Amino acid sequence: MSASGTTPLTPAPEPAPGLAGVPAPPTAPPSDSRMTGRQKLVLTLLLGAQFMVAVDFSILNVALPVVGEGLGFSLSHLQWIATSFALAAAGFTLLFGRVADLVGRKRLFIGGMVVLGLSSALGGLATSPEVLLTARVLQGLATAAVTPAGLALLTTAFKEGPLRERALGLNGALMSAGFTAGAILGGLLTDLLSWRWAFFINVPVAALVVALAPSMITDSRPTGRPKLDVPGAMTVTGGLLLLVFGLTRAGETGWTTPTTLAALIAGAVLLVAFVRVERRATAPLVPVRILKRRSVIWGNTAGLIAFATETSLVFLLTLYLQEVLGYSPLATGLAFGVLGLGTVLGGTLGGRAVGRFGNRRTIMTGGAVQAVATIALVALGTSGSWIWLLLVATFIGGVGNMLMIVGFMVTATSGLPDEEQGLATGLATMTQQVGITLGIPVMSAVVTARTGAATGPDAVLSGVSTAILVNSVLVLAGSLLAGTLLTRRGGRSAEHGPAHR
């Protein structure tokens, strides 16, 4: 049948030789919505690596005081265990995303996994703060290489359509679940064994991925070997490093201190310089035409909002659970397990939602669900019975947040050729990591402004409730803005979803 419902007037096929008069059995058309066995193996390998990287973001958070006592970190320097990782991961992601396009995604992915395994072993064996921080920087660099290279391998292994949407949905679900699993796993390993196992657990996983990847993953090599845009690489990496450093310092010392302001201003200047450099470069790190694409701009805006609001909400609820309800770090991590279940469900539904309703509607619906679930948390009180509201709201909010993230990932990586997927995924990963870094200092500043010098459970609850309200408004406004502006110029993937429907 044709699209209009009428039967086209085409000649009937002649019977096959030797089988005159016997109709040939119908041949099933190839399905674009089913994965082959090899694709399933590749997906499992890549998702396992991405899950491991996500766990590394949070596995040490609940163990920081124990690590500090074991290695002699002062209280003021303890945050550098997390900050050193974040600086390297966010600062070098865009550079490595482009390097993956130039030298091969498979090569960079495997090399990054090797560094991740070795640096994890170094961290587990560390006997001084200097060695541990070196290990964390190397872990961050490995993450900056593995994440965009792995995502580019994922997007090139599955062409645009249902399979890519499903793969990106599962990827987003496992990465978000990895953040939650990291907190739970870190608490369990620290209580049952030692904080060192938060590092050692990576070593066998990395070794397995490195052993299997060469035979399972098919590389997508660039046809040429253009020169790396060194001025662009220096300005964007320096700008991102200073921006992340300034955001981290803002969360510790405030937004108006000289160090914070100097870092933020210098970072902004370098990023502006980066755009100017790219306009004149013969082989730019990020072609300006890509930065002008509506799907790249507003897709990444939605992703920035999604990651900044959800990760900072976890920070706020950690304050609530520990400072107001008196939960232990391990009990806090277990409470966030429900949020992890919500993100897994949202990731599972996200690919289907994009295929059925389109990127724009998925982003807007996810943002609305997350905002409603978040604003319900303003009602939290000092009684332990409020934990039920927290569990229900974080589960629902996790579903909405993951719908946003899947919509963001599909939008930000669609419509670009395979040779630029490393760049697209590098931009998306950079957005993710800057969002994770941005949200906590912003919400911390809101809490501090509300509580002032007051202390105690009531004061903490007041500050947390105000920040939760701001968080809810931010995610609703951001998702609606991104979704609305994606409709202009009516791009097919943004407005209606891919043509496979």
N, C-alpha and C positions, 0 to 999 in steps of 0.2 A: 504493500500500500504506500502511496506517496503521502507527502505531508498534508495534502488537501483532502485525503481520504479516498481518492479515485485510483483505479487500477491503471498503471501506465501501460501504453500499447507497445510492448516490446516483444520481439519474436521469441517463441518458446525454444528452450535449448534442445538441441538434437540429442537423442539417446547415445550413450557411450558405446563405442565399437564393441561388438561381441555380446552386447546386452540389449539388443533391439527390443523395444517394447517393454523393457523392465525399468521402471523408474529408479533412479539412483537414490540412495538414502540421503536425507537432508544432512548437510554439513553444518555443525554448530558454529556460529560466528565466534570469533575470538572475543573473549570477555575483557573489557577494560576495568572491571570492578573486582577481579579476583587476582590475588597475588600468586605467583609461581612459587614453587618450593624454594628456589634459590633466593627470590626476593624476600621470603620470610626469614631465611637464614641471615641475609644481609641486614634486614631490619632489626632482628634480634641482636646482632653484634653491635650495630651502631647505637641502638637504644640503650644497650647495656653500658656502653662507654659514656653516653650522655648522662645516664642515671648516676654513674660513679662520679662524674664531674660535679653534678648537682649536689650530691651528698657531701662533697668536699667543702662546699660553700658554708655548710652549717654544722658539720660534725663536731667541730671543736668549740662551738659557742657555749654549750652548757658545761664544757670541761675547762674553760679558761682559768677560773680560780685555781683548780687543781694543777694545771700546767704551770701556772705562775709560781705556785709554791714549790713544785718539783724542780724548776730550773732557775729560780731566783729572780723572776720578773718583779719589778716594783708595780704597785697598783696603777700608777700613771702610765706605765709602758705596756701594760697587759693588752690594751686594745690593738697594739701593733701586730699581734699574732693574726688578727683578722684583717687589719688594714693593709699589711704588706701583700697579702694574697689579693685583695680587691684592687689595689693599685696596679699590680702587674696584669691581672686578668682583664680589667677594663681598659687600661692604657694601651695594650698591644693587640687587642682583638681585631680592630679594623685593619691594622697593618698585616697581621697574619692571615686575615681573610683574603686580602689581595695577593699575598705571597702564595696562598693555596692555588689561586688561579694561574699563577705564573710558573710554579715549579711542580705542580701536581697535588691534588687534594689527598690522594692515598698516601703519598710519601710524607706529607706534613702531618697527616693524622697518625700514622704509625710512629713517626719520630716524636710527636707530642706525647703519645702514650708511653713510649720508652722513658722520656724525661719525667712524666708523671709517676711512673713506677719507681724510678731511682730516687726522685726527690722525696717520695713518701717514705722510702726506706731510710733516707737520711734524716727525715723528721722524727721517725720512730726511734732512731739511735741517738738523737741529739742529747748532748750533755751541757749545753750552754745556750743562753738566749740568742747569741749570734748565729750559731749553727741552725737553730730552729727557724729563725727569721729567714735565713738563706734558703732553707727548704721550702718555706711558705712562698717566697718570691718565685722560686723555680716551679712550684705547683701552679702558681698563678700564670706564669708564662706558658706552661704546658696546657693549661685550661684555655688560654687565649689562642692557642694553635688548634687544639683538638675540637673545640666547640664549633667554630665556623667551618672547619674542614669537614667535620662529621656531618653537619647540616647540609653542606654543599653536596657531599656524597649521597646523602639521603634524597635531596631534591632532584639530583640528576639520575638517580636509580629509579625514580617514579615520575613519569611525565605528568604534566598538569592535568588534573581531573580527580576522580574519586580516590585513586590509590594514593596520590600525593597528599590529599587532604586527610585521609585516614592515617597515613604515616606521620604527618606533622601533628595531628591530634594526639596520637600515642606518644610522640616525642615530647610534646608539651605536658601531657599528663605525667609521664615518668619524671620529667625534670622538676615539676612542681612537687610531685610525691617525694623526689629525692631530697628537696629542701627539708621537708617534714621528717622523712626517714633519717636524715642526718642528725637532727636533734634527738630523736629517740635512740638511734644507734650510738650516738656519742655518749648519752647518759648511761646506757646499758654497758658499753665497753668500759667506761670509766669506773662504774660501780663494781662490775664483776671481774675485770682484769686490770687494765691500766689505761691511762689516756694515750699511751704509745700505740695501742692497737687501733686508735682512730686513724693513724698513719699506716700501720702494717697491713690493715685489711685491704688497702688499695693494691698492694704488690702482686698477689696472685691474680687479681682481676685484670690488672694491666698486662701481666705476662700472658694470660690466656688470650686477650684481645690481640696482642702483638703476634702471637703464634698463629691465630686463625685468619687475621685480616689479609695477609698477602694472597692467599688462595681464594678467599671469599669475595673480596671487594674488587670491582672493576673500576679502574681509574678513568677519569675524564681529563685527558691532557690537553693543554692549550696547543693550538696549531703553530703558534710562533712563540718566541721568547723575548717579548719587549723588555726594555730596561725598567728597573724599579724606579719609581718617582721618589728619589731620596729627599728633596726638599719637602714634598708633601708628606712623606712618612715622618720626618722629623717634627714638622709643625703639628700634625694631628696627634701623634703620640705624646709629644710634650704637652699639648693643650689638654688632652684627656687625663694625663697623669696629674697635672696641676689642678684640673677641675675636680677629680676624685679626691685628691689630697685636701683641697679647700672644703669640699662637702664633709669630709670626715672630721676635719678640725672644727667645722661649724657645729657639729654635734657634740664636740667635747668642750670647746671654749666659747662658743657663741659666734654669731654671724658678723659681729662688728670688731672683732679683734684684728690687729694689724696683719698677723700671719694669714688668717682666713681671707681677709679682703685682698691681700696681695696675691695669694694663690688663685682665687677666683677671677680676679681681674686679668692676671697674666694668662691664665688658661683661656679666658674668653678672647683675649687679643691674639693668641696663637691660633685658635680655631678660626677666627676671622681671616688671619693671614693664610691659613690653609685653603680656604675657599678662593682667595685671590691667586694663590699659587696654582691651584687646579685649573683655573680659567686659562692660564698661560702655558701649562705644561703640555708637551707633545704626547706624552704617555702618562696621563694623570693617574694617581692612585685611585681616585674616585671621580669618574667623568661627571662634569657639571650637569649633563643631560639627565643622568640618573638621579642626582640630587633634586632636580626639578620635577621628577615624576610624582604625580599626585598620590599614587599608590605607595610610593616609598616614603613620602613626607608624612602622610596622615596614617598610613599603616604603622609606621614606627612611633608616631605620636600616641596612638592607641596602646602600643606595646609598652611605651615608657610609663604611661598612666597605670596600666595594669600591674606592672612589676613594682612600681613605686608604692602604690596603695596597699597591695596585699602583703608585701614583705614588711612594710612599716606597721601594718595592722598586727602582724605577728609580734613585732616588738612591743606595741602598745598592750596587747593581751598578755604578753609575758610579764610586763610590769603589774598588770592587774592580778594575774594568778599568783605571783610571788609576793608582791608588796601588799596586796589587799586581802587575798584569800589565804596567803601563807603556804602556797604549794612549794614543793621541792623542785629542783631542776628536772629530775627524772619524771616526776608527776606532770610537770608542765609540758615536757616533750610528748608524753603519752596523750595528754589532752589535745594536742595538735594533730594526733593521728586521725581524728575525725575530719579535720581540714584536708589532710592528705587523701582520704577516701573521696571527698567531694571533688578534689582536683582530678583524680583518676576518672571519676564518672564524667566530669566536664570535658576532659580530653577525649574520652571515648565518644561522647556525643558531638564534640566540636566539628570533626570532619564531616559528619552527616549533616549537621546544621548548615555548614558552609555550602555543601552540595545542594541542599534543598532551598535555602533561603538567601544565599549569597553572603559575601564577606561583610558588607555594610550592616545588614540586619543582625548578623551573628554578633558583631562587635557591640552594636547598640543594645541588643537584648541582654548580652552578657554583662555589660556595664550597668544596666538597670537592675538586674537581679543582684549583682554584687552590692550596688548602692543600697537597695532596700534591706538586704541582709545585714549590711554594716550598720546602718542607722538604727536598727533594732537593738544593737549592742549599747546604745546610749542609755538604755534602761537598766544596765547592770548595777547591782548594789553590793553591799559589803557582806551579805549573807552567802554561805556556801551553796545554798540552793540555786543561786543564779547560774551555776555551772551548766545547767541544762539549756538555758537560753544561749549561752556561749557555744555549746556543742552544736545545737541545731543551726544557729546563725552562721557559724564558720563553715559548716558542711554546705549549706546553700550558697553562701558567698564564694566558696571554693569552686563550685560548679560554674557560677557566673563568671568568675575571674578566668577560668580556663577557657570558656567560650570566647572571651575577649582575646586571650593569648593565641588561640588557634586561628581566629579571624585575622589577627595581626600578622602571624607568621605566613599564612597563605597570601595575604595581600602584599606583604613586603617582598615576597620572593616570586610572585607571579609576573608574567609578561616579559621576563628577561631571558636571554639565551643561556644555554648551559655554561658557556665560557665565562659568564659573569655571575654565576650562582655563588661563587666564593665571596665575591664582593657583596652581594645582596645578603647572604647569611652573616657575613662579617658585620654589616650595618645592623642587622637584626640582633645579633649577639651583643654588640656594643650597646644598643638600646636597652637590652635586658640588664646588663651589668651596671650601666649608669643608673637605671631605674632602681635597682636593688640598693645602690649606694645612696641615691638621692633621697629616697623616702624616709629613712630613719632619722637623719638630722633635721629634716623639715618637721616631722611629727614630734621629735624630741624638743625642738624649739617651741612648738605650740604648748606642750605639756609644761615646760619651764615657765613660759609666759603666764600660764594660768595659775600654777601653784605658787610662783614666787619663792619666798623663803619658807613657806609652810611645809610641814612634814607630816607623816602619819598616813594611815590608810584612807581617811576621808579626803585629804589633800591630793593624794595620788589618784584616787578615783575621780575627783573633779577634773584634774588635768587630763587624764586618759579619756574621759567622756567627751571633753571639748575637742580633743584631737581626733577621736572617732567620728564626731560630727563633721569636722573639716575633711577627713578622709572620704567620707561618704559623698559629700558635695563634690569633691575633686574628681572622683571616679565617674560620677553621673555626668558632670559637665564635660569632662574629657572625652568620654565615649560618645556622647551626643555630638560634640563638636567634630570629632574625627569622622564619625559615621555620616554626618550631614555634608561635610566637605568632600568626602569620597564620592558623593553622588554627582557632583558637578563634573561636567564633561562626560558623564555617563559611561565610564569604563565598564566593559562587560563583566570583568571579574569582581569589581567593586559593587556594581549595582545589582546584578542578577546572578552572579556566580558563574562558573565555567559553563561552557556550552554543552557539556556532556549530559546535562539534565534531560 
